[in-house]
Amino acid sequence: SPLIGINIRTKSNLTLRLDYKLDRNVGLNLSNAQVTELLNKEWVIGIGYTTNSLKLPFKIEGRTVILKNDATFRCDIAIRDSKTILRKFESDPTLINGNLSVQIRPTISYVINQRLTLQGYFQRELNNPRSSNAYKRINTAFGIQVRFSIAQ
């Protein structure tokens, strides 16, 4: 859950979201007199739009098709800063692990009927490590999800 979160929905079905998440874990090891601190900070910025009269950009059998059910467009951008700091009682703190991660997640979902939803998604994540023993990584995922609900 976010430490601070703001969600706004306008009358024209535009949604805006801003979240700030913060967590910190501290572990004490008495056998070697050191403290390990894991610190994570994350900002999430999102924008979305919902419409129930989506006009398709192409024609089917010569006709312009307008989708009558809800179509939702969302795009979230998340920036996460993770650090692992080792603190010994007689020396300066040392950064031993961590990374700066940026995620971009646009999605499009369409409610076909009360039980069936179709969603297209794309996710791109860039990880930039803070320590010299790790490499920069870029992960990409995309696809289509079909959700069928059996609950009433």
PyMOL CGO cylinders between C-alpha atoms (Angstrom):
from pymol import cmd
from pymol.cgo import CYLINDER

trace = [
    CYLINDER, 0.00, 0.00, 0.00, 1.25, 3.49, -0.68, 0.3, 1, 1, 1, 1, 1, 1,
    CYLINDER, 1.25, 3.49, -0.68, 2.47, 5.84, 2.03, 0.3, 1, 1, 1, 1, 1, 1,
    CYLINDER, 2.47, 5.84, 2.03, 0.84, 8.69, 0.11, 0.3, 1, 1, 1, 1, 1, 1,
    CYLINDER, 0.84, 8.69, 0.11, -1.64, 8.09, -2.69, 0.3, 1, 1, 1, 1, 1, 1,
    CYLINDER, -1.64, 8.09, -2.69, -3.81, 10.37, -4.79, 0.3, 1, 1, 1, 1, 1, 1,
    CYLINDER, -3.81, 10.37, -4.79, -6.45, 9.07, -7.21, 0.3, 1, 1, 1, 1, 1, 1,
    CYLINDER, -6.45, 9.07, -7.21, -8.50, 11.50, -9.27, 0.3, 1, 1, 1, 1, 1, 1,
    CYLINDER, -8.50, 11.50, -9.27, -11.37, 10.71, -11.66, 0.3, 1, 1, 1, 1, 1, 1,
    CYLINDER, -11.37, 10.71, -11.66, -12.92, 13.50, -13.70, 0.3, 1, 1, 1, 1, 1, 1,
    CYLINDER, -12.92, 13.50, -13.70, -16.43, 13.73, -15.10, 0.3, 1, 1, 1, 1, 1, 1,
    CYLINDER, -16.43, 13.73, -15.10, -15.04, 12.94, -18.56, 0.3, 1, 1, 1, 1, 1, 1,
    CYLINDER, -15.04, 12.94, -18.56, -13.72, 9.54, -17.24, 0.3, 1, 1, 1, 1, 1, 1,
    CYLINDER, -13.72, 9.54, -17.24, -10.07, 10.60, -17.15, 0.3, 1, 1, 1, 1, 1, 1,
    CYLINDER, -10.07, 10.60, -17.15, -8.18, 9.07, -14.20, 0.3, 1, 1, 1, 1, 1, 1,
    CYLINDER, -8.18, 9.07, -14.20, -4.94, 10.31, -12.67, 0.3, 1, 1, 1, 1, 1, 1,
    CYLINDER, -4.94, 10.31, -12.67, -2.92, 8.49, -10.04, 0.3, 1, 1, 1, 1, 1, 1,
    CYLINDER, -2.92, 8.49, -10.04, 0.13, 9.38, -7.95, 0.3, 1, 1, 1, 1, 1, 1,
    CYLINDER, 0.13, 9.38, -7.95, 1.56, 7.00, -5.33, 0.3, 1, 1, 1, 1, 1, 1,
    CYLINDER, 1.56, 7.00, -5.33, 4.63, 7.20, -3.13, 0.3, 1, 1, 1, 1, 1, 1,
    CYLINDER, 4.63, 7.20, -3.13, 5.68, 3.95, -1.48, 0.3, 1, 1, 1, 1, 1, 1,
    CYLINDER, 5.68, 3.95, -1.48, 8.38, 3.61, 1.13, 0.3, 1, 1, 1, 1, 1, 1,
    CYLINDER, 8.38, 3.61, 1.13, 9.59, 0.57, 3.05, 0.3, 1, 1, 1, 1, 1, 1,
    CYLINDER, 9.59, 0.57, 3.05, 12.59, -0.11, 5.21, 0.3, 1, 1, 1, 1, 1, 1,
    CYLINDER, 12.59, -0.11, 5.21, 13.82, -3.33, 6.79, 0.3, 1, 1, 1, 1, 1, 1,
    CYLINDER, 13.82, -3.33, 6.79, 16.64, -3.40, 9.31, 0.3, 1, 1, 1, 1, 1, 1,
    CYLINDER, 16.64, -3.40, 9.31, 18.34, -6.58, 10.49, 0.3, 1, 1, 1, 1, 1, 1,
    CYLINDER, 18.34, -6.58, 10.49, 20.77, -6.88, 13.38, 0.3, 1, 1, 1, 1, 1, 1,
    CYLINDER, 20.77, -6.88, 13.38, 23.37, -9.65, 13.36, 0.3, 1, 1, 1, 1, 1, 1,
    CYLINDER, 23.37, -9.65, 13.36, 24.93, -10.00, 16.81, 0.3, 1, 1, 1, 1, 1, 1,
    CYLINDER, 24.93, -10.00, 16.81, 27.53, -12.61, 15.81, 0.3, 1, 1, 1, 1, 1, 1,
    CYLINDER, 27.53, -12.61, 15.81, 29.53, -10.22, 13.59, 0.3, 1, 1, 1, 1, 1, 1,
    CYLINDER, 29.53, -10.22, 13.59, 28.26, -6.87, 14.98, 0.3, 1, 1, 1, 1, 1, 1,
    CYLINDER, 28.26, -6.87, 14.98, 26.62, -5.48, 11.84, 0.3, 1, 1, 1, 1, 1, 1,
    CYLINDER, 26.62, -5.48, 11.84, 23.29, -4.05, 10.74, 0.3, 1, 1, 1, 1, 1, 1,
    CYLINDER, 23.29, -4.05, 10.74, 21.81, -4.64, 7.28, 0.3, 1, 1, 1, 1, 1, 1,
    CYLINDER, 21.81, -4.64, 7.28, 19.34, -2.06, 6.01, 0.3, 1, 1, 1, 1, 1, 1,
    CYLINDER, 19.34, -2.06, 6.01, 17.07, -2.56, 2.96, 0.3, 1, 1, 1, 1, 1, 1,
    CYLINDER, 17.07, -2.56, 2.96, 15.50, 0.69, 1.78, 0.3, 1, 1, 1, 1, 1, 1,
    CYLINDER, 15.50, 0.69, 1.78, 12.97, 0.97, -1.07, 0.3, 1, 1, 1, 1, 1, 1,
    CYLINDER, 12.97, 0.97, -1.07, 11.37, 4.15, -2.41, 0.3, 1, 1, 1, 1, 1, 1,
    CYLINDER, 11.37, 4.15, -2.41, 8.91, 4.09, -5.31, 0.3, 1, 1, 1, 1, 1, 1,
    CYLINDER, 8.91, 4.09, -5.31, 6.94, 6.68, -7.25, 0.3, 1, 1, 1, 1, 1, 1,
    CYLINDER, 6.94, 6.68, -7.25, 4.04, 5.57, -9.47, 0.3, 1, 1, 1, 1, 1, 1,
    CYLINDER, 4.04, 5.57, -9.47, 2.40, 7.99, -11.90, 0.3, 1, 1, 1, 1, 1, 1,
    CYLINDER, 2.40, 7.99, -11.90, -0.60, 6.80, -13.86, 0.3, 1, 1, 1, 1, 1, 1,
    CYLINDER, -0.60, 6.80, -13.86, -3.09, 8.15, -16.33, 0.3, 1, 1, 1, 1, 1, 1,
    CYLINDER, -3.09, 8.15, -16.33, -6.13, 6.44, -17.77, 0.3, 1, 1, 1, 1, 1, 1,
    CYLINDER, -6.13, 6.44, -17.77, -9.24, 6.99, -19.81, 0.3, 1, 1, 1, 1, 1, 1,
    CYLINDER, -9.24, 6.99, -19.81, -12.49, 5.01, -20.09, 0.3, 1, 1, 1, 1, 1, 1,
    CYLINDER, -12.49, 5.01, -20.09, -14.98, 5.30, -22.93, 0.3, 1, 1, 1, 1, 1, 1,
    CYLINDER, -14.98, 5.30, -22.93, -18.08, 3.36, -23.93, 0.3, 1, 1, 1, 1, 1, 1,
    CYLINDER, -18.08, 3.36, -23.93, -18.25, 4.50, -27.57, 0.3, 1, 1, 1, 1, 1, 1,
    CYLINDER, -18.25, 4.50, -27.57, -14.88, 3.58, -29.06, 0.3, 1, 1, 1, 1, 1, 1,
    CYLINDER, -14.88, 3.58, -29.06, -14.69, 4.07, -32.83, 0.3, 1, 1, 1, 1, 1, 1,
    CYLINDER, -14.69, 4.07, -32.83, -12.34, 1.55, -34.45, 0.3, 1, 1, 1, 1, 1, 1,
    CYLINDER, -12.34, 1.55, -34.45, -9.72, 3.04, -36.83, 0.3, 1, 1, 1, 1, 1, 1,
    CYLINDER, -9.72, 3.04, -36.83, -10.58, 0.52, -39.57, 0.3, 1, 1, 1, 1, 1, 1,
    CYLINDER, -10.58, 0.52, -39.57, -13.75, -0.58, -41.33, 0.3, 1, 1, 1, 1, 1, 1,
    CYLINDER, -13.75, -0.58, -41.33, -15.33, -4.04, -41.22, 0.3, 1, 1, 1, 1, 1, 1,
    CYLINDER, -15.33, -4.04, -41.22, -17.37, -4.95, -44.35, 0.3, 1, 1, 1, 1, 1, 1,
    CYLINDER, -17.37, -4.95, -44.35, -17.28, -1.29, -45.37, 0.3, 1, 1, 1, 1, 1, 1,
    CYLINDER, -17.28, -1.29, -45.37, -18.84, -0.06, -42.12, 0.3, 1, 1, 1, 1, 1, 1,
    CYLINDER, -18.84, -0.06, -42.12, -17.29, 1.97, -39.30, 0.3, 1, 1, 1, 1, 1, 1,
    CYLINDER, -17.29, 1.97, -39.30, -17.57, -0.04, -36.09, 0.3, 1, 1, 1, 1, 1, 1,
    CYLINDER, -17.57, -0.04, -36.09, -18.27, 1.61, -32.74, 0.3, 1, 1, 1, 1, 1, 1,
    CYLINDER, -18.27, 1.61, -32.74, -17.74, -0.56, -29.66, 0.3, 1, 1, 1, 1, 1, 1,
    CYLINDER, -17.74, -0.56, -29.66, -20.57, -0.04, -27.15, 0.3, 1, 1, 1, 1, 1, 1,
    CYLINDER, -20.57, -0.04, -27.15, -18.99, -1.58, -24.01, 0.3, 1, 1, 1, 1, 1, 1,
    CYLINDER, -18.99, -1.58, -24.01, -16.32, -0.03, -21.77, 0.3, 1, 1, 1, 1, 1, 1,
    CYLINDER, -16.32, -0.03, -21.77, -12.82, 0.32, -23.22, 0.3, 1, 1, 1, 1, 1, 1,
    CYLINDER, -12.82, 0.32, -23.22, -10.14, 1.44, -20.77, 0.3, 1, 1, 1, 1, 1, 1,
    CYLINDER, -10.14, 1.44, -20.77, -6.70, 2.84, -21.65, 0.3, 1, 1, 1, 1, 1, 1,
    CYLINDER, -6.70, 2.84, -21.65, -4.08, 3.09, -18.87, 0.3, 1, 1, 1, 1, 1, 1,
    CYLINDER, -4.08, 3.09, -18.87, -0.41, 3.97, -18.69, 0.3, 1, 1, 1, 1, 1, 1,
    CYLINDER, -0.41, 3.97, -18.69, 1.61, 3.70, -15.50, 0.3, 1, 1, 1, 1, 1, 1,
    CYLINDER, 1.61, 3.70, -15.50, 5.20, 4.80, -15.02, 0.3, 1, 1, 1, 1, 1, 1,
    CYLINDER, 5.20, 4.80, -15.02, 6.98, 3.53, -11.89, 0.3, 1, 1, 1, 1, 1, 1,
    CYLINDER, 6.98, 3.53, -11.89, 10.39, 4.62, -10.61, 0.3, 1, 1, 1, 1, 1, 1,
    CYLINDER, 10.39, 4.62, -10.61, 11.83, 2.45, -7.83, 0.3, 1, 1, 1, 1, 1, 1,
    CYLINDER, 11.83, 2.45, -7.83, 15.06, 3.05, -5.92, 0.3, 1, 1, 1, 1, 1, 1,
    CYLINDER, 15.06, 3.05, -5.92, 16.32, 0.05, -3.91, 0.3, 1, 1, 1, 1, 1, 1,
    CYLINDER, 16.32, 0.05, -3.91, 19.38, 0.04, -1.68, 0.3, 1, 1, 1, 1, 1, 1,
    CYLINDER, 19.38, 0.04, -1.68, 20.98, -2.50, 0.65, 0.3, 1, 1, 1, 1, 1, 1,
    CYLINDER, 20.98, -2.50, 0.65, 23.38, -0.88, 3.09, 0.3, 1, 1, 1, 1, 1, 1,
    CYLINDER, 23.38, -0.88, 3.09, 25.72, -2.76, 5.40, 0.3, 1, 1, 1, 1, 1, 1,
    CYLINDER, 25.72, -2.76, 5.40, 26.59, -0.94, 8.62, 0.3, 1, 1, 1, 1, 1, 1,
    CYLINDER, 26.59, -0.94, 8.62, 29.35, -2.11, 10.92, 0.3, 1, 1, 1, 1, 1, 1,
    CYLINDER, 29.35, -2.11, 10.92, 29.74, -0.51, 14.31, 0.3, 1, 1, 1, 1, 1, 1,
    CYLINDER, 29.74, -0.51, 14.31, 33.36, 0.53, 13.80, 0.3, 1, 1, 1, 1, 1, 1,
    CYLINDER, 33.36, 0.53, 13.80, 33.33, 1.57, 10.11, 0.3, 1, 1, 1, 1, 1, 1,
    CYLINDER, 33.33, 1.57, 10.11, 31.44, 3.67, 7.60, 0.3, 1, 1, 1, 1, 1, 1,
    CYLINDER, 31.44, 3.67, 7.60, 28.22, 2.35, 5.95, 0.3, 1, 1, 1, 1, 1, 1,
    CYLINDER, 28.22, 2.35, 5.95, 28.76, 0.41, 2.71, 0.3, 1, 1, 1, 1, 1, 1,
    CYLINDER, 28.76, 0.41, 2.71, 26.31, 0.11, -0.18, 0.3, 1, 1, 1, 1, 1, 1,
    CYLINDER, 26.31, 0.11, -0.18, 26.41, -3.60, -1.07, 0.3, 1, 1, 1, 1, 1, 1,
    CYLINDER, 26.41, -3.60, -1.07, 23.42, -3.94, -3.41, 0.3, 1, 1, 1, 1, 1, 1,
    CYLINDER, 23.42, -3.94, -3.41, 20.60, -2.01, -5.03, 0.3, 1, 1, 1, 1, 1, 1,
    CYLINDER, 20.60, -2.01, -5.03, 19.25, -0.69, -8.29, 0.3, 1, 1, 1, 1, 1, 1,
    CYLINDER, 19.25, -0.69, -8.29, 17.24, 2.05, -9.90, 0.3, 1, 1, 1, 1, 1, 1,
    CYLINDER, 17.24, 2.05, -9.90, 14.31, 0.61, -11.81, 0.3, 1, 1, 1, 1, 1, 1,
    CYLINDER, 14.31, 0.61, -11.81, 12.00, 2.38, -14.29, 0.3, 1, 1, 1, 1, 1, 1,
    CYLINDER, 12.00, 2.38, -14.29, 8.86, 0.63, -15.53, 0.3, 1, 1, 1, 1, 1, 1,
    CYLINDER, 8.86, 0.63, -15.53, 6.47, 1.69, -18.29, 0.3, 1, 1, 1, 1, 1, 1,
    CYLINDER, 6.47, 1.69, -18.29, 3.18, -0.25, -18.38, 0.3, 1, 1, 1, 1, 1, 1,
    CYLINDER, 3.18, -0.25, -18.38, 0.51, 0.75, -20.93, 0.3, 1, 1, 1, 1, 1, 1,
    CYLINDER, 0.51, 0.75, -20.93, -2.64, -1.43, -21.12, 0.3, 1, 1, 1, 1, 1, 1,
    CYLINDER, -2.64, -1.43, -21.12, -5.86, -1.50, -23.11, 0.3, 1, 1, 1, 1, 1, 1,
    CYLINDER, -5.86, -1.50, -23.11, -8.81, -3.51, -21.84, 0.3, 1, 1, 1, 1, 1, 1,
    CYLINDER, -8.81, -3.51, -21.84, -12.25, -4.06, -23.31, 0.3, 1, 1, 1, 1, 1, 1,
    CYLINDER, -12.25, -4.06, -23.31, -15.26, -5.53, -21.50, 0.3, 1, 1, 1, 1, 1, 1,
    CYLINDER, -15.26, -5.53, -21.50, -16.92, -7.84, -24.03, 0.3, 1, 1, 1, 1, 1, 1,
    CYLINDER, -16.92, -7.84, -24.03, -19.75, -8.80, -21.69, 0.3, 1, 1, 1, 1, 1, 1,
    CYLINDER, -19.75, -8.80, -21.69, -20.42, -9.16, -17.97, 0.3, 1, 1, 1, 1, 1, 1,
    CYLINDER, -20.42, -9.16, -17.97, -18.09, -12.17, -17.64, 0.3, 1, 1, 1, 1, 1, 1,
    CYLINDER, -18.09, -12.17, -17.64, -15.52, -11.76, -20.42, 0.3, 1, 1, 1, 1, 1, 1,
    CYLINDER, -15.52, -11.76, -20.42, -12.75, -9.12, -20.59, 0.3, 1, 1, 1, 1, 1, 1,
    CYLINDER, -12.75, -9.12, -20.59, -10.01, -8.80, -23.20, 0.3, 1, 1, 1, 1, 1, 1,
    CYLINDER, -10.01, -8.80, -23.20, -6.79, -6.98, -22.31, 0.3, 1, 1, 1, 1, 1, 1,
    CYLINDER, -6.79, -6.98, -22.31, -3.66, -6.08, -24.29, 0.3, 1, 1, 1, 1, 1, 1,
    CYLINDER, -3.66, -6.08, -24.29, -0.59, -5.12, -22.29, 0.3, 1, 1, 1, 1, 1, 1,
    CYLINDER, -0.59, -5.12, -22.29, 3.02, -4.04, -22.71, 0.3, 1, 1, 1, 1, 1, 1,
    CYLINDER, 3.02, -4.04, -22.71, 5.63, -3.76, -19.97, 0.3, 1, 1, 1, 1, 1, 1,
    CYLINDER, 5.63, -3.76, -19.97, 9.17, -2.42, -20.24, 0.3, 1, 1, 1, 1, 1, 1,
    CYLINDER, 9.17, -2.42, -20.24, 11.50, -2.41, -17.24, 0.3, 1, 1, 1, 1, 1, 1,
    CYLINDER, 11.50, -2.41, -17.24, 14.96, -0.87, -17.11, 0.3, 1, 1, 1, 1, 1, 1,
    CYLINDER, 14.96, -0.87, -17.11, 17.21, -1.82, -14.17, 0.3, 1, 1, 1, 1, 1, 1,
    CYLINDER, 17.21, -1.82, -14.17, 20.35, 0.17, -13.49, 0.3, 1, 1, 1, 1, 1, 1,
    CYLINDER, 20.35, 0.17, -13.49, 22.40, -1.45, -10.67, 0.3, 1, 1, 1, 1, 1, 1,
    CYLINDER, 22.40, -1.45, -10.67, 24.04, 0.57, -7.93, 0.3, 1, 1, 1, 1, 1, 1,
    CYLINDER, 24.04, 0.57, -7.93, 26.84, -1.94, -7.31, 0.3, 1, 1, 1, 1, 1, 1,
    CYLINDER, 26.84, -1.94, -7.31, 29.71, -2.74, -9.66, 0.3, 1, 1, 1, 1, 1, 1,
    CYLINDER, 29.71, -2.74, -9.66, 29.13, -6.52, -9.65, 0.3, 1, 1, 1, 1, 1, 1,
    CYLINDER, 29.13, -6.52, -9.65, 25.82, -6.39, -11.57, 0.3, 1, 1, 1, 1, 1, 1,
    CYLINDER, 25.82, -6.39, -11.57, 24.85, -5.45, -15.13, 0.3, 1, 1, 1, 1, 1, 1,
    CYLINDER, 24.85, -5.45, -15.13, 22.23, -3.14, -16.56, 0.3, 1, 1, 1, 1, 1, 1,
    CYLINDER, 22.23, -3.14, -16.56, 19.10, -5.08, -17.60, 0.3, 1, 1, 1, 1, 1, 1,
    CYLINDER, 19.10, -5.08, -17.60, 16.12, -4.32, -19.79, 0.3, 1, 1, 1, 1, 1, 1,
    CYLINDER, 16.12, -4.32, -19.79, 13.08, -6.62, -19.65, 0.3, 1, 1, 1, 1, 1, 1,
    CYLINDER, 13.08, -6.62, -19.65, 10.12, -6.47, -22.03, 0.3, 1, 1, 1, 1, 1, 1,
    CYLINDER, 10.12, -6.47, -22.03, 6.82, -8.33, -21.76, 0.3, 1, 1, 1, 1, 1, 1,
    CYLINDER, 6.82, -8.33, -21.76, 3.70, -7.99, -23.92, 0.3, 1, 1, 1, 1, 1, 1,
    CYLINDER, 3.70, -7.99, -23.92, 0.65, -10.00, -24.74, 0.3, 1, 1, 1, 1, 1, 1,
    CYLINDER, 0.65, -10.00, -24.74, -3.09, -10.44, -24.65, 0.3, 1, 1, 1, 1, 1, 1,
    CYLINDER, -3.09, -10.44, -24.65, -5.09, -11.67, -21.67, 0.3, 1, 1, 1, 1, 1, 1,
    CYLINDER, -5.09, -11.67, -21.67, -8.59, -13.12, -21.82, 0.3, 1, 1, 1, 1, 1, 1,
    CYLINDER, -8.59, -13.12, -21.82, -10.37, -13.14, -18.46, 0.3, 1, 1, 1, 1, 1, 1,
    CYLINDER, -10.37, -13.14, -18.46, -13.50, -15.15, -17.90, 0.3, 1, 1, 1, 1, 1, 1,
    CYLINDER, -13.50, -15.15, -17.90, -15.29, -14.75, -14.56, 0.3, 1, 1, 1, 1, 1, 1,
    CYLINDER, -15.29, -14.75, -14.56, -17.40, -17.61, -13.24, 0.3, 1, 1, 1, 1, 1, 1,
    CYLINDER, -17.40, -17.61, -13.24, -18.62, -15.62, -10.22, 0.3, 1, 1, 1, 1, 1, 1,
    CYLINDER, -18.62, -15.62, -10.22, -21.97, -13.90, -10.31, 0.3, 1, 1, 1, 1, 1, 1,
]
cmd.load_cgo(trace, "trace")
